[in-house]
Amino acid sequence: MTHTLKAAAILALAAITALASSAFARAPDPSARAAALVAKMTLEEKLSLVHGRFPLLMNPRPKDVQVSAGIVPGVPRLGIPELRESDASLGVANARRGKDDDATALPSGLALAASFDPAVAYAGGAMVGRQTRQKGFNALLAGGANLVREPRNGRNFEYLGEDVLLSGRIAGASIRGIQSNHIVSTTKHFVLNAQESARQSLNAVIDPAALRESDLLAFEIAIEEGHPGSVMCAYNRINGPYACENVPLFAALKTDWRFKGWIMSDWGAVHSVGAANAGLDQESGQELDKQVFFDKPLRAALASGEVSAARLDDMVARIVWGMAQAGVLDHPLSPGGLDTAADGSVAQAAAEAGIVLLKNQGDLLPLAKSARRIAVIGGHADVGVLSGGGSSQVVPKGSVSFPAPKRAPSWGSGQTYHPSPPLAAIRARGAEVSFDPGTDPVAAAAVARSADVAIVFATQWTTEGADVSLTLPDGQEAMIAAVLAANPRTIVVLETGGPVLMPWLKEAPAVVEAWYSGSRGGEAIARVLFGEVDAQGRLPVSFPAAEADLPRPTLDGADLPPEGLTGNKPADITVRYGEGADVGYRWHERSGKAPLFAFGHGLSYTRFRYGALSVAGGSRLTVGFTVTNTGKRSGIDTPQVYAAGKGRTLRLVGFQRVALKPGESRRMSVTADPRLLARFDEGAHAWRLDPGRYRVAVARSAGSAELSGAATLSARRIAP
Ligand code: BGC
């Protein structure tokens, strides 16, 4: 090497080293950074980080503190900013900030999950995270990953369905998208907050191994894939202790899964200072607890030695770690730049991906150009699309709210319709469109009779703080039946929080589940109805045929009064999750009760064929197959792979959304995460994959099989 070359190489090396060390100086390992910062903190500073305020009840509330979910003071001298927390997964919740506050609403969690596409969830999370920063917050109380065990749960619209793998992957992708904006995301509500009735006191009883194999595994996957800074513990009790002081649950999270971030409580979910020793790191919304346990009582517990100084340091280090790893410490907030018009396209794409075509007899959909006269009926389709209520409520500018029904929490903001009316979107496509509000079945039937095609919009409002029945409210069943009798060419579009019963189904040729479809929902619905995009969603929950078929035919605590601002009156009730890990479609297999529509079901406007199955066993199950679009138009399919060992119900081990042109084929391959096939052995505290034969189905939905096979897997022990 010549001298000049050598000198150049040395210079280059030095530059690379300098670059690396300056990068290191900017973003050192979050653990080392958290430890160094904690070492510099006074006791007062540490204590200030472990309990947060609920701005709505702050008196006085400083001018620069927005009404939002929470605020925790920072340590400015050490460069630790305040934590400014907002709800929630579906957008920046703004129901209490006045009509001029704008935000973009994603479709509901179930709609996002119905895309079966983590990329859709990531894009949604990235958009909401961006708006979170733009609106002056650096922490989002998002990442709802509770399994839908109870289809009547008022909060199902915030969750991602009944399946472990789907919920975990969609939650993980959404959290990654949120945190790509250098803000913290939580995942919540850890765990088994599966119903709203008596949520603040009920004891959820479940076999601990089954819990590992179901709800906990969904959170485990969400955390592995999303790396949230924080996990929010739930209100309810699990097998005795409250979720926010539940030693076995916290041990799973912190010891088994090596979660390095912090556990924050739900708002009003702390019951003792002892929660700190159990593993709770931060008390949130302190005004909602009986006392501010992590202020004076914690101080006293530290003085008496009941809580150690090391434990307090760990609590604080975890909070700082969560902020550091998300980038909160290095990317100070500079609010501004909100562009809801542009961001609406992200919400619309997500809504289109999640709308599920449940039934399409005689190819009534997509709407033919020959349909000149269309009757649109019901569902306030002239006003907008329905959204779910509670802390996650997003109110885009121009939304309209109607009073809540009687069984709703006192603190809600009514039934809110997002300003994207399906009626206008349908009209814009050129047909002659008449509208009837659907409040009188006779009038609705008359309007339907005079049209080529009728589209009935049926709504079910659900909210945090109350549960529902599966029957469409306000006489809508009778109205739908009357319209179907008047015009057999009727399409029923559902805007529901989750599954509903359909006693009129036989008469209905076409049914669409549009969920709560968000800021641009009306446009998305019209695009699917007119076939401008394929019908592409797949159900993330089973739709049962009757409430009697559920593991708990009657919902425990359904007769209790709905919640007030400071929670519901403690009710000493127990909810037994006897189905264990056999949630949703697995329950249908176990009980032999066929659902009305199965998990994973959803039609396309084209046809797909599956073939050339290959199954390999050994230490891991790998399944290959080919999917071909055999129809005449481009379309999107989501083939699903289910598998199970002997004596166990099938479960989803892989899925892949794929867009194919007519005649196009794609080879797909799925390798199953062995935890999805294993048993959790409580005694050995490990997963055990039993050796033997595992059945495999490549299917369009749970409980059906287009291709069947089997493989032999070898025994395996997997660390918890
Ligand atoms: C909800 C949480 C929410 C919190 C703050 C609670 O009532 O359960 O999901 O993040 O309030 O608004």
Residues whose N, C-alpha, C, O or C-beta is under 5 A from the ligand:
A	BS01	BGC	A69 D87 L141 D266 W267 S391
